[in-house]
Each structure stands twice: as structure tokens, then as C-alpha cells.
Amino acid sequence: MVTKGLKLRIYPNKQQRQQLAQNFGCARFVWNQMLAMLEERHENNPKASFLTAYALNNLLPLLKKEHPFLKEAESTSLQVTNQHLIDAFHAFFKKEKGHPKFKAKHAFKQSYTSKFVKGNIQPVGHHGIRLPKLGILRFKAGQRLSETIRQVTLSRTPTGKYFAVLTVEGENQAFPKTGQTIGCDLGVKDLLIGSVEDLRSPTTHFDQGLARKLRLWQRKLARRQQLAKKAIAWDHHQKVPVPRILADFKNVTKARLQVALIHEKIANQRMDKLHKLTTELVKTYDRIALENLRTKNLLRNHALARAIVNQAWGELRRLLIYKCAWYGKELKLVNPYKTSQICSTCGHDDGKKPLNVREWTCPQCGTHHDRDVNAAKNIERLAFG
């Protein structure tokens, strides 16, 4: 048995959308309340032991008495919120992530997670799922739901779409063995270069295709926000300030939605390419070696930062990791130190070269190398010998 995530597009009705919005708010409120309590506790007594998620869950009944609207929320979602907060602090203590932050009411993405308890989450037919507090939700998916569902995360995107990510258990579906091995080098001009002949995945600049349209709507949004702020500051009819927010202006909301739709399309195009590329690699090769780049360090180069972010190397690595685990293939991450400098034929170190040098000839054995293909071959050798 293997644990997988299954993402569904769901279509809640008006009442269900209201319930979702209320639950998003309750989860956000509990996060902020618990975070404020933990920070105040540490300020008052820095030597006090750090609380566990179980201890925070024991505080939920008192919080519900003080704030009765929390009783309308799905109960397990508040427990999961506490667990996520504790996990965020543990990641902060390990210096893996920054300090947990308070969540804003008007954040673009809203979400909460419900746990499976006593059959509260069940598939209904081929296009429905029963969720606590919401009833039956219609969904669209390309496969039949597993009956073993561990939890579900419900979210709303900036474009107003709703999704459910199910954590399910199912049989491991391994791809047929091919006996082939490959090393993969990541780049800017080409997204991925393989150690075998003619395996290159060229870079696609999805953001450039929609750059003009995005720039147009971003300018419209900026102008409309400026005019809205002036209208908020003074009501010309009543001659007094009035309590209004940017969300009250339909033209601002429309422009904001258009900007979000363009960004969403760019992200979807990029993810589609990454999924197709990684699935093809996992189907074709049994053993895959990938260079383990530290993108955070590379982003310090401001001349290449935009191009590096557009490549989404971290997402490609994440997809390969879980797909190799799902389909019975082997993946090794390799430190890329000097992989582009050492001759893959004789092992001679020819020294560091500027980025504009894409080809070079080994002075010791005379082999002419493509810089990226040579690096991919070295990555394969370091991983599998």
C-alpha cells in the first residue's frame, strides 16, 4: 500500500461556499490565537517547555466557549490547524523555514484540512464525495476515488475555484522495468539535459507569452486601486469619510481577478510541462540521477534570478521524488560540485569556466565536450558508478 494525493476540482453550491468561507475563517482564527498565545507565553517565561499539538487541542473547548462561532467549524480541522502550527515551529527550530506568521483575512488562498474519523469522509457514486459539515460535493476527476481516504484539504484559489486534495491509500502501480540509467543536468537555456544522446528539454518561457496581457491588466489594477483609495478617503455626496474597502469596488475586483487568472494560466502551463517530462523519465529509465541544486544560493545572481525561478527546478525534483517512489524506480540526488569541469572520459579537472563557454575540449584526452552533457554524464557516474 502507498499513500498518494489526489486533487479534485469541486463545485460547491451557494450554501456550501458560505460554509467553506466560515471554516476558512475559523481555521485562520485558531491559528492566529494559538500563535499569539505561544509568543506571549515565551515572552513571559522563555524557559518554559514548548507545547505540543495535544496540549493546544485541550485549549480548543475553552476557546469555543469564549468564541461560540468556532462551534460551527468542522472540529477536526481546528485540531489539524494546531498540528500544522506546531510543525511550522519545529521547521523553524531546525532552521528549515522562517518563523510562523499570522494569517491575513484577505489572503489570496484559503484552505483547511479535515481528518477521516468514523466514516465522516466517503465517496458517493462516481462524481460525489460526502464531507463533514458540507454534505455531498460534486467533483471532476479522471479516476475513481479510493475508499480508503485519510484526510482531505479543501482550498479556494485567488480565481474563485475550489479544490479538494485527498490523501488516499492504494496499491503501488509500478511501471515495467527497462534496465536503463540516466543522469540529468539542470540548466537555464535547456531545462533538463540527459547523459544519453539527444535528450534535451528546452526551456519554455510561459511568462513571456502572456507578458503583454499581464502588464496591461496590472496597470489597470494599479490605476483602479488608486482611484478607489481616493473614493474611500472621501465621499463627495455626504462630505464625510465612509467605511469602505477595495473589495467594495467592482472594477478593482474584476482587474484583480484578471491578473490572478493570467498568473494561474502561467502556473498551469508550467506544471503541465513538468508532469509530462517527469512521467516520461520515470517510464523510460529505472535509475535516475539528478543534480541537487541549491536554488536559494543561485537566486543571488540577479542577472539570472528571473530565468531560474521560471525553470521551477525545485518542483521538478519534487515530482521526480514521489513518482519514482510510486512507480518503483530509483532516484539519487547528486551534489553538482565540479561536474561541469571534470572530463567524463578521463577524469581530468580542466578548471572553472564562465557560463558563456558551452563547449570545451579536454587537453589530456582530446575529447570534445558539450558542457551540459558532460555534467550529466558525471552526475550519472557519481550516483551509480
C-alpha positions in Angstrom: 0.0 0.0 0.0 1.2 3.5 -0.8 -0.1 6.9 0.3 -1.0 9.3 -2.6 -2.5 12.7 -3.0 -5.5 13.1 -5.4 -6.5 16.6 -6.4 -10.1 17.2 -7.4 -11.9 20.2 -8.8 -15.1 20.6 -6.7 -18.3 22.6 -7.3 -19.9 23.7 -4.1 -23.4 25.3 -4.1 -24.1 28.7 -2.6 -24.7 27.3 0.9 -21.6 25.1 0.8 -19.5 28.1 -0.3 -20.7 30.0 2.7 -19.8 27.1 5.0 -16.4 26.8 3.4 -15.7 30.5 3.9 -16.8 30.3 7.5 -14.5 27.2 8.1 -11.6 29.0 6.4 -12.1 31.9 8.8 -12.3 29.6 11.8 -9.1 27.8 11.0 -7.3 31.1 10.4 -8.7 32.5 13.7 -7.5 29.4 15.7 -4.0 29.7 14.0 -3.7 33.3 14.9 -5.0 32.8 18.5 -2.7 29.9 19.2 0.3 31.7 17.6 -0.3 34.8 19.7 -0.6 32.6 22.9 2.6 30.8 22.2 4.5 34.0 21.6 3.2 35.6 24.7 4.0 32.5 26.7 7.5 32.6 25.5 7.9 36.3 26.3 6.6 35.8 29.8 8.7 32.7 30.5 11.5 32.0 28.0 12.5 28.8 29.8 9.0 27.2 29.6 8.8 24.0 27.6 7.3 24.2 24.2 3.7 23.0 24.0 2.6 20.0 21.8 -0.3 19.8 19.4 -2.2 17.7 22.0 -1.8 20.5 24.6 -3.2 23.0 22.1 -6.1 20.7 21.3 -7.0 20.7 25.0 -7.4 24.5 24.8 -10.0 24.3 22.0 -13.1 23.7 24.2 -12.2 26.8 26.2 -11.7 28.8 23.0 -15.1 27.6 21.7 -16.8 28.8 24.9 -15.2 32.2 24.5 -15.9 32.4 20.8 -19.1 30.4 20.0 -18.8 30.8 16.2 -16.0 28.2 16.3 -18.6 25.6 17.1 -19.9 25.9 13.5 -16.5 24.8 12.2 -15.6 21.2 11.4 -13.9 20.0 14.6 -11.0 18.0 13.2 -10.0 21.0 11.0 -9.2 23.0 14.1 -7.1 20.1 15.5 -5.2 19.9 12.2 -4.6 23.7 12.4 -2.9 23.2 15.7 -0.8 20.4 14.3 0.3 22.5 11.3 1.3 25.3 13.7 3.5 23.0 15.8 5.0 21.5 12.6 5.8 25.1 11.4 7.6 25.9 14.7 9.6 22.6 14.5 10.7 23.5 11.0 11.7 27.0 12.3 13.7 25.4 15.2 15.5 23.2 12.6 16.2 26.4 10.6 14.4 24.9 7.6 11.8 27.7 7.4 11.2 31.1 8.8 9.2 32.0 11.9 5.4 31.2 11.6 3.4 34.3 10.6 -0.1 35.4 11.4 -2.6 34.7 8.6 -4.4 37.6 6.9 -8.2 37.6 6.4 -7.9 38.7 2.8 -5.1 36.3 1.8 -5.4 35.1 -1.8 -5.5 31.4 -0.9 -7.7 30.0 1.8 -7.7 26.3 3.0 -8.4 23.9 5.8 -7.9 20.2 6.4 -10.3 17.6 7.8 -9.3 14.2 9.1 -11.1 10.9 8.5 -12.9 9.9 11.7 -15.6 7.2 11.8 -16.5 7.4 8.2 -17.1 11.1 8.0 -15.5 11.3 4.6 -16.9 9.0 2.0 -17.1 8.8 -1.9 -20.6 8.9 -3.2 -21.0 7.4 -6.7 -18.6 8.4 -9.4 -18.8 12.2 -9.1 -19.6 12.9 -5.5 -17.9 13.0 -2.1 -19.5 13.4 1.4 -17.6 15.7 3.7 -18.4 16.8 7.3 -20.5 19.9 7.7 -20.8 20.2 3.9 -22.8 17.2 2.8 -22.3 15.9 -0.8 -20.0 17.8 -3.0 -19.8 17.4 -6.8 -16.3 16.9 -8.2 -14.5 16.3 -11.5 -11.7 13.7 -11.7 -10.2 11.3 -14.2 -10.2 8.3 -12.0 -12.4 6.5 -9.4 -11.9 7.5 -5.8 -10.3 5.1 -3.4 -12.4 4.0 -0.5 -9.5 4.5 1.9 -9.3 8.3 2.5 -7.2 9.5 5.4 -7.8 13.3 5.1 -9.0 16.0 2.7 -7.7 19.5 2.3 -10.2 22.0 0.9 -9.0 25.2 -0.7 -10.1 28.2 -2.7 -7.8 29.8 -5.2 -7.5 33.5 -6.0 -9.6 32.9 -9.1 -12.5 31.6 -7.1 -12.1 27.9 -7.9 -12.4 25.2 -5.3 -10.3 22.1 -4.9 -10.1 19.1 -2.7 -6.8 17.3 -2.2 -7.5 13.8 -0.8 -4.8 11.7 1.0 -5.7 8.2 -0.1 -4.2 4.7 0.2 -3.9 2.4 -2.8 -1.9 -0.2 -4.5 1.5 0.7 -5.8 1.4 0.7 -9.6 4.9 0.1 -10.9 6.0 0.8 -14.4 7.7 -2.0 -16.4 11.4 -2.3 -15.9 13.6 -1.1 -18.8 17.1 -1.6 -17.3 18.2 1.9 -18.4 20.1 4.5 -16.4 20.3 8.3 -16.9 22.0 11.3 -15.4 20.2 14.7 -15.6 21.7 18.1 -15.5 19.5 21.2 -15.0 20.1 24.4 -16.8 18.7 27.8 -17.9 18.8 27.6 -21.6 17.6 24.0 -21.5 15.5 22.9 -18.6 16.9 19.3 -18.5 19.9 17.7 -20.3 20.4 14.0 -20.2 23.5 11.9 -20.3 22.2 9.9 -23.2 22.2 11.1 -26.8 19.9 14.0 -27.8 17.9 14.1 -24.6 17.2 17.8 -24.1 14.1 19.5 -22.8 14.3 23.1 -24.0 13.1 26.0 -21.8 9.7 27.4 -22.4 9.1 30.9 -21.2 5.4 30.7 -20.4 5.5 34.1 -18.7 6.7 35.8 -21.8 3.8 34.6 -23.9 1.3 36.3 -21.6 3.6 39.2 -20.5 1.9 41.9 -22.6 -1.6 40.9 -21.4 -0.4 40.6 -17.8 1.3 44.1 -17.9 -1.9 45.6 -19.3 -4.1 44.3 -16.5 -1.6 45.1 -13.8 -1.6 48.7 -14.9 -5.4 48.7 -15.0 -5.4 47.3 -11.5 -3.0 49.9 -10.2 -5.0 52.8 -11.6 -8.3 51.5 -10.3 -6.8 50.9 -6.9 -5.6 54.5 -6.8 -9.0 55.9 -7.7 -10.7 53.6 -5.2 -8.4 54.7 -2.4 -9.3 58.3 -3.2 -13.0 57.4 -3.1 -12.6 55.6 0.2 -10.9 58.7 1.7 -13.8 61.0 0.9 -17.4 60.5 0.0 -18.4 63.5 -2.2 -22.1 63.1 -1.6 -22.1 63.0 2.2 -18.9 65.1 2.6 -17.7 62.7 5.4 -15.4 59.7 5.4 -17.2 56.4 4.9 -16.0 52.8 6.0 -15.3 51.2 2.6 -12.6 48.7 1.4 -11.1 47.9 -2.0 -13.3 44.8 -2.3 -16.4 47.0 -2.5 -15.3 48.3 -5.9 -16.4 46.0 -8.7 -13.8 47.4 -11.2 -11.0 46.7 -8.8 -12.3 43.2 -8.2 -12.5 42.5 -11.9 -9.0 43.7 -12.6 -7.6 41.7 -9.7 -9.4 38.5 -11.0 -7.9 39.0 -14.5 -4.4 39.3 -13.0 -5.0 36.2 -11.0 -6.3 34.3 -14.0 -3.2 35.1 -16.0 -0.9 34.0 -13.2 -2.9 30.8 -12.8 -2.6 30.0 -16.6 1.2 30.5 -16.5 1.4 28.2 -13.5 -0.8 25.6 -15.1 1.2 25.6 -18.3 4.4 25.2 -16.4 3.1 22.3 -14.3 1.7 20.5 -17.4 5.2 20.5 -19.0 6.9 19.3 -15.8 4.4 16.5 -15.3 4.8 15.3 -18.8 8.6 15.5 -18.6 8.9 13.7 -15.3 6.4 11.0 -16.2 8.3 10.2 -19.4 11.6 10.0 -17.5 10.1 7.6 -14.9 8.6 5.4 -17.6 11.8 5.2 -19.7 14.5 4.8 -17.1 14.8 2.6 -14.0 17.6 4.6 -12.3 17.7 8.4 -12.5 20.4 10.7 -11.1 19.6 14.4 -10.7 21.8 17.2 -9.7 20.8 18.6 -6.3 20.9 22.4 -6.9 20.6 24.9 -4.0 18.3 27.3 -5.8 18.3 29.8 -2.9 22.0 30.4 -3.4 21.7 30.8 -7.2 19.0 33.4 -6.9 21.6 35.8 -5.5 22.7 36.2 -9.2 20.2 39.0 -10.1 21.0 38.6 -13.8 19.7 35.0 -13.8 17.2 35.1 -10.9 14.1 35.5 -13.1 15.1 32.8 -15.5 16.0 30.4 -12.6 12.6 30.9 -11.0 10.9 30.3 -14.3 12.6 26.9 -14.5 11.0 25.6 -11.3 13.8 23.2 -10.6 12.5 22.5 -7.1 9.1 21.5 -8.4 10.7 19.2 -11.0 12.7 17.5 -8.2 9.7 17.1 -6.0 7.7 15.5 -8.8 10.5 13.1 -9.6 10.9 12.1 -6.0 7.3 11.0 -5.5 6.8 9.5 -8.9 9.9 7.3 -8.5 8.6 6.2 -5.2 5.1 5.5 -6.6 6.3 3.6 -9.7 9.2 1.5 -8.3 12.1 3.5 -9.8 15.3 4.6 -8.2 16.3 8.3 -7.8 19.5 9.7 -6.5 20.3 13.4 -5.9 23.9 14.3 -6.6 26.0 17.3 -5.4 26.9 19.1 -8.7 30.3 20.3 -7.4 32.7 20.4 -10.4 30.5 18.2 -12.6 30.9 20.6 -15.5 34.7 20.9 -15.0 35.8 17.3 -14.9 36.2 15.3 -18.1 33.7 12.5 -18.1 36.0 10.4 -20.2 39.4 10.6 -18.4 38.6 12.4 -15.2 40.8 15.5 -15.8 39.8 18.7 -14.0 40.1 21.5 -16.5 39.1 24.2 -14.0 36.2 26.7 -13.7 34.8 28.2 -16.9 32.5 31.2 -17.4 28.8 30.5 -18.3 29.2 31.6 -21.9 31.6 28.7 -22.6 29.2 25.9 -23.6 31.7 23.6 -25.2 35.3 22.6 -24.4 38.0 20.1 -25.4 39.8 18.1 -22.7 43.6 18.9 -23.0 44.5 15.5 -21.6 42.5 13.0 -23.7 41.3 15.4 -26.5 37.6 14.6 -26.1 35.3 17.4 -27.2 32.5 18.0 -24.6 29.2 19.7 -24.6 29.3 21.4 -21.1 25.8 20.2 -20.1 26.0 16.7 -21.5 29.4 16.2 -19.8 27.9 17.4 -16.5 25.0 14.9 -16.9 27.4 12.0 -17.5 29.4 13.0 -14.4 26.2 13.1 -12.4 25.3 9.6 -13.6 28.8 8.3 -12.7 28.7 9.8 -9.2 25.3 8.3 -8.5 25.7 4.8 -9.9 29.4 4.4 -10.5 
